[in-house]
Amino acid sequence: MSQRVEGGALRAQCCPREIRGREIPGGLSRREFLEVSGFSIALSALTGLSWPGLLAAEVQDRAAEPPKRKPLIVKPIFTYETPSRQPQTSWRSWGGVETEEQGREEMGRIRAELAKLAAEADFPVEFLPISPAKNQANLAAIGDAAGADAILVCAAGGTDPNLFAPLAKLGKPLLFFLRHTSGPLSFWYEAISPWYVRGNKSDKVVPGIDVDDIVVDAIPEIVWRLRALCGLKNARGTRILAIGGPGGWGPLGGPAPGLAKDRWAIDIRTVSYEELASLMKAAFESDALKIARARADAYLRDPGVTLEADRPAVENAFVLDHVFRSLMAKAEASAITISGCMSTIMPIARTTACLTLSTLNDAGYLAFCESDFVVIPAGILLARISGRPHFLNDPTFPHGGVITLAHCTAPRKMDGATLDAARILTHFESDYGAAPKVAFREGVKLTSIIPDFAHARWVGLLAEVVDAPFLPVCRAQMDIAYGVTDRRLAEGMPGFHWESIYGDYMREVGYALRRTPIAWEPLT
């Protein structure tokens, strides 16, 4: 792709009409551009930056390791009743818990199951002490429920149709665990659909409750729901540095940062290219260059890595990595994105940012090229759900059951643990710098999110990697095969950039998005 610039010349670029850095139509300033685009967002700039300040001990301590995901705090509640025998009348409801002893045994069983779940989960989760309750007054008196992120109701009994009303008032995600054969039968195994979800009506009447919030017997079915909620908790409020300012694809691109802030409470902090240039100049004149060369040596000694670019481009990529880590640590941010990645950063960093963004993602940060806030929230959510690095990519056109996804910034640790092999080449469009061509693994399941430009609808696609070709496009490339028709996929691509991640997280994304204004459309 190319873009016409002043004087009529064509400049190569990966993504046509992208809004990046100062490349704004009509010569508007970024603030003016966001305002005329219909959105005015408060951007907090990092100012007064200095290289000695970034080298401060507390900053470097934070830079040594990216922030971990915060644990999901779950409050388990056990509802039951202990009816008394009455002559010649129905004195008990369905269910296998009807005495205090049986209630204590069941709570012990639940504690053991939740402890095992927390120990084996691939995401951070903490369970508060389980609380028993027999009626609405008991539920309303549970003090620590208000501080939880989600409530897990193990609904063995309690025959009040409005029993759970005090919990609904808390506005927390409610999950219900019922037993059929895994333990004593739950009364609510019979009653939850007609009594609670539908309120003795034909249609659902309880806001925020869906059939997906109800699990019978299968603990793994609880796990993926909690994984989704953990990802949602960690995605909201993400602080991200925007080098050169925020932008986005779509109609002028201006609304994207404001919509990301509105939908996800994303905290965008900006760093100007002037300040980055000053920091990079100082870094090149400091011990950072020596450290970067040592890191480049270690990176290139990996038997899975083949260098096919100039070595200084790799060394300079690690200088940029050092500066970016320090900036994120200074701002207490876990994510970074850059505008002007096709041009502006190259003379400043003396390389491209491609390899740097790859190494940051492999280290556990969230790093994005192009400052495209149309797609960045999707990458944040996928990474926070899975705990794995994301791959922001350009799609092509589906045909013959296959579509090519490509970009120059792919991580090597796509499964979150193992470094895939990579050829280190130049960035394709500029034939400059250093960019990884990752050997994506054939046969791996891949979840992709395809956001629309308006932040109103996300399309999801589950596919399989079938090839890692070497086409004259962005260096990291994969061909993926999907289980829908070509036409269905072609019609279901409402935006431009995709976010993709190893693994099947379609259920988790849909479950998380239920709690946002964004509609979910899985292509199945």
N, C-alpha and C positions, 0 to 999 in steps of 0.2 A: 504494500500500500504506500501511497505518497500523499504529501500535503503541499499545496502551493503557498509559498511565503513571499515576502516583499521582493519585488523585482521579477516576479513571475517564475522563479526557479522552483523545482520540485525537491522536497526533502523527504527522504525515506523515513517511514515510521511504521510501527507495528499495527497501530489501531487508528484508523481514519477518524478525523473530526474529534479526537479526544480533547477534552479540556484539561490542560496541565500547566501548572506553574503560572507564568504570565501570558501564555498563549491564549488570549481571550479575545473573541471577536470584537472589532471596532475600537480596540485600544482602551477598553474600560479597565479600571482598577478592579482587583478581585472583590473588594467590598462593594463597589458600584455594581459589579456584575451580579453578585448574589442578590442585591436589592432589586435590580430591574428584573431579575428572573422570578421574582415573587416571593423570595425567602430572605429574611434577614436573620442571620444566626450569630450568636456571640462567639467569637473566636478568641481564645486566650493564647497570646504569643509568648514564647519563651524568650526573654530578653536578658541582656547583661551576661551572656554566656562567655566563658573564657576557658581556654584549655587547662590552666591550673585548677579552675573550679571543677571541671569534669574529672580531674585526677584526684580529687579529695577522697580520703579513705572511705567515708560512708557511701560515696557515689560508687566507687569501685567495688565495694562489698555488695551493693545491690546489683551491679552489672555482672558479677561473677556467675549468677544463676538467675534465670528468668523467674518471675513470680509463679507460684503453683496455683492450680485451680482451687477455689474456695470450696470446702465441703458443703454438700446439701444437708441441711439440718431437718430431720424428719421426726415428727411426734407421733408415736404409735398409741392408739387408744383402743381399748377392748370393751365392747358393749355386750352385756349379757343380762339375764334376769334369773331369779331363783323363785319360781312359783311354788305355791303351797297346794297340796292335794285338797280337792273339794269333792264332796260326795255328789254323785249323780249329775255332773256337769263337766264341761270341758274346762280343765284348769291349767293346761299347759299348751304352748304353741309348738310347732315343729322345732327341732334342734336337739343337739346332743349335749348341751351345757344347761343344766337346771339346778345345780347345787353349788355352794361356795367351793367345795373341794374340787369339783370339776372345773370351775372357773380358775382356781389357782393352777391346776395342772395345765390348762390351756394357755394361760399367760406364760408359764414356764416354757412351754413348747414354742410359743411365738418368740420369746426372748432368744432362745437357741437358734431359731431360724433366721432372725434378723442379725444376730452376731455373725453367723456364717455368711450371710449375704454381704455384710460390711467388710468382712475379711477378704472375700473373694472378688469384690467389685473392682472393675477397671476404671473407676472414677471415685472421687472422695465423697463419702457419705457418713454421716453420724446420726445415730438414733438416740433420742432422748429416752428417759425411763418410760416404760409403758404405764398408762393410767387406766384403771377400770372405771366404768360408768354404767349406771342402770337407767338413768333418766336424763331429761334435759337439764335439770338443775346440776346434776353431777358434771355434765359436759361443760356447762357454762363456768363451773368453778375450777376447771383445769388451767392453772396459771401459766404454765410454760408453753401452751399451744400457740399463744400469740407471737412468740418469738421464733417459731419454727418457719422453715421455708415451705414445708408441705406437711399434710396430716395423713397418716395411714390408719384407716378405721378397720379394725378386725371385728367385723360385725357379727358376733355369734348370736345375739339376741337383743330383746328390747322391742316391744310390740307397739310403740307409739309411732304412728305414721310420720310425725313431725320430729322424731327423735333427734335428727342430725341438724336441725335448724340453728342451734347455737354455734356449731362448727362452720356452717355456711356463712354466717355473719362475719367470720374472721377474714373472709376474702382470700384464703389460702387454697392452693390446689388440694383437692380431696381425692384420695384413692381409697377404694374399698377392697378388702381381702375377705373372701368367703370360702367356706370349706364345703366340699361335696364328699370326697373320699380321703382327703389327706389328713383328716382328724375328725373331731366331733362335728357333725353336720351343723351348718349355720342356719338360723331361722331366716336371715335375710337372703339366703340362696333362693328362697321362694319369693320374698316380698320386695326385693330392692327395685325391680323393674316397675311393677304396677303401683306400689306405694310411694316410692321415693322419686325415681327418675320421672315417672309420668303423673304422679299425684292423683292416681285413680282416674286419669283421663287418657285419651287415646294418643296424645302427643306429649313430648317431653315438656315439662313445666319448670324444672329447676335450672336456673341460669348457671352456666359454668360446669354443669355435670353432663357427662356423656357416657355412652356405653364403654368407651375406651378407658374410663376411670375405674372399671370394675374387673377384678381378677378372681378367678375361682381356682383354688388348689395350687396353681403353678407359680412358684416363687420366681422363676426366671421371667415371667411376665410382669412381675413387679419391677425387676431389675431394669429392663429397658425403659420403662416409664420414669423411674428415678434418674436414670442416665440422662434422659431428655430434659428433665427439670434441672438437673445439675448444670447441664450445658446452657440452659436459658438463664439461670442465675448468674453464671460467669460471663455470659455474652453481654448482658445488660450492664451499662455503665462502664464499658471498656474505655480506658484512656489510650488514645493513639496520637502519636506525633505525625504531623503532616509536613514533610519537608517541602517548602515551596508553596504550601497552602493546599486546601482540599479542592476537589473537583468532582466530575462525574460525567458519565455518558448520558445520552438522551437529549431531549429538547433543550438545547443550550447547556445542559449539564449542571446549571446553577442550583436547582432545588435539591440535588442529591445529598449534600452534607446536612442540610436542614432536616430532610426526611429521615436520615440516619440518626440524627440527634433526637428527633421526635419519636420515632418508632423504637429505638434501642437505647436512648439516653447516652449515646456515644459521646465521650468527652474529647473533643478535638483540640489539640494544642499545636500551634504552628511554629516552625523554625524557618527563617528566611534563608535563601540561598547565599546571601551576603554573609550571614553568620556562619553557615556551614563552610563557606570558602575560607573564612578566617580560621576556623577550627581545624580544617584539613591541612592548611598551610603550617599551622603550629604542630600538628601531629606528625607531619612528614619531617619536621626538624627536631623531633623528640625521640625518646626511646620506643615510642609506639611503632616506628618503622622496623626497629630491631625485633620487637615482639611479633609483628606481623610476618616478618620473614621466617621466624621460627614456626609460627602457626602454618604458614604456607608450606614449609618443608614437611611438617607432619601430615598435612592434608594430601600432599602429592606423593608421600611415601605409601599411602594406602594402595595396596595392589589392585584395587578396583578402579583406581583413577588413572586416566591417561591424559597427559598434557599435550594439547595441540594448539596452544596459543602462546603468546609471549609470557614468560615467567613474571616479569615485573607487573603485568596486569593482574596476576593472581595475588602477588604480594600487596599491591595497592588495594585490592578488594578486601584484604584482611585489615588494612589500616582503616578503611571505611567501616568495616564491621566493628572495630574497636570504638570508633567515634559514635556510631549509631547506638551501640550498647550503652555507652556512657551517657548519651543524650536521653535515652529511655530511662536509665537509672536516675538521672537528675530530675526528670519529670515524674518519676514513679509511674511510668507507663509500661505496658507489656506489649505494645504494638507500634508499628511504624509504617508509613507509606511515603512515597516520593512522587511528586510531579516532575515533569521535565526529565524523565528517565531515558528518553530517546535522544537527548541533546544536552540539556543544561548541566547535568551532573558530570559529564565526561571530562571536561577540562579541569573541573574542581577536584575530582577524585583520581584523575589520571587513569581511569579505567571505567568500565560500566558498573552499574549496581547489581547486575544479574547474579553473579556468584555470591555477593554479599547477602542479598535477600535469601538466597538458598541456604547459606550457612546459618543465618539467623533463624530461619524456620526449623532447620534441623536441631538447633539448640533449644527450641521450645518457645521462642518468641513468635509473634505473628507479624510477618513482614509482607507488604504488598507493593507491587509496582503500580504506576499510573495514577495513583490517588483517586481511584474510581469508587466513590462512595455509593454508587448503585449496587455494586457487588461485594464490597468489603464486609458489610454486616453478615452476608451469607457465609463468607469464609470464617468470620469470627465464630458464628454459631456452630458450624461444622467442626471446627477445631476444638471448641469448648465442650461439645458433646462427646467427641471421639478421643480427645487427648492426643491426636495425631496432627502432623503438619498438613497444611492445605496446599492446593495447586490452583492458582488463579490462571485461567487460560482463555485463549481465543478459540471459539468453535468454528467449524466450517459448514458444509452443507451435507445433510444425511443422504446416503445413497447405498443401495445394496445391503442394508442392515448395518452399515458402518459409518462412523463419523470420526474425523481427525480433530484432536485437541492439541494445542501447542502454545508454548510460551518459553521465555528464556530464563525463568527464575525458579524452576521446579526444585523442591527439596529432594534430597537423596533418601531421607529416612521416612518414606511415605507410610510405612506401617507403624511408625513411632518408636521402632527399636533397631531395625537393621538398615545399614547404609547400602543402598543399591550402587552398582557400578556406574561410573560416569566418565564421559569424555569431556574435557574442558576445552571448549572452542571459543572463538570470538562471538560476540553478539551478532546475530545474523544481519540485520539491516545496516549496521554501521561497519561491520567487519572489523570490530575494535573491541578491546577489553577482554573479559572472560565470562563465559556463560556455560553452565553445565548441560550436557546432553545426557539425561538420566536414562538408564536402562530399565524402563518400567517393566514390571513382571507380567508376563502373559498369564491369563487365567484368573487374575485377581479381580474380585468384585469392586466396583467403583460407584460411589454415590455422587451425583452432580446436582447442584442447585442452579437454576436458570432464572434469575430475578427479572422482573419487568422494570421499566424505567421509573415507574411511579411509586415504587415501594408498596404496591397494593397486592401483588400476586407473585408467588414463587412457584416455579414448576420444578418437579423432581424427577430424576431419571436414574434408574439402577441399570448398570451396564457391566461389561466385562472387558478387560484389556486383552486385545488380540494381537497387537504388534506395537513395536516402538521403531517406526521407520526413520529414514534420514532424508527428508524432503527439503527443498530450498525454502524453508519457513523458519519460525522460531525454533531454537535448538532442541528443547525438550518436547518430544512429540509422542503421542500415543494414538493408536486407532482403537476405538472401542466399539463393541457390538452390543446391541440393545434388543429388547424383546417386544418392541412395538413397530408399527409400520413406519417406513420412511416419511410418508405424508403426515402421520400423527406427530412425529417428532418435529418435522419442519414447521408445522402449524403451531407447535407448542413451544416455540423459542421466542419469547416476547421481548427480550432485551438484547444485550450483546455478550459481555463477559460471563463466563461460567466459573463456579467454584466446585472443585472435585476433591474427593478424599477416598483413600483406600477403605473398603469395608461397606457393609450394608447398614446405613443409618436412616433409611427412608421413614421407618415408623417413628423414630425419635424426632426427626425434623418436623413431621406433621403434628406430633403430640405437643411439641414446644410451641409451634406457630399458632395453635388453638388459643393461646394466651396472649396473642398479639393482634394488631389490626391487619396482618398480612394473611391472605388466603393461600392455601396449599393445594396444589394440583399435581398429584403424582401421576406420571405417565405409566400406566400399567395396562 
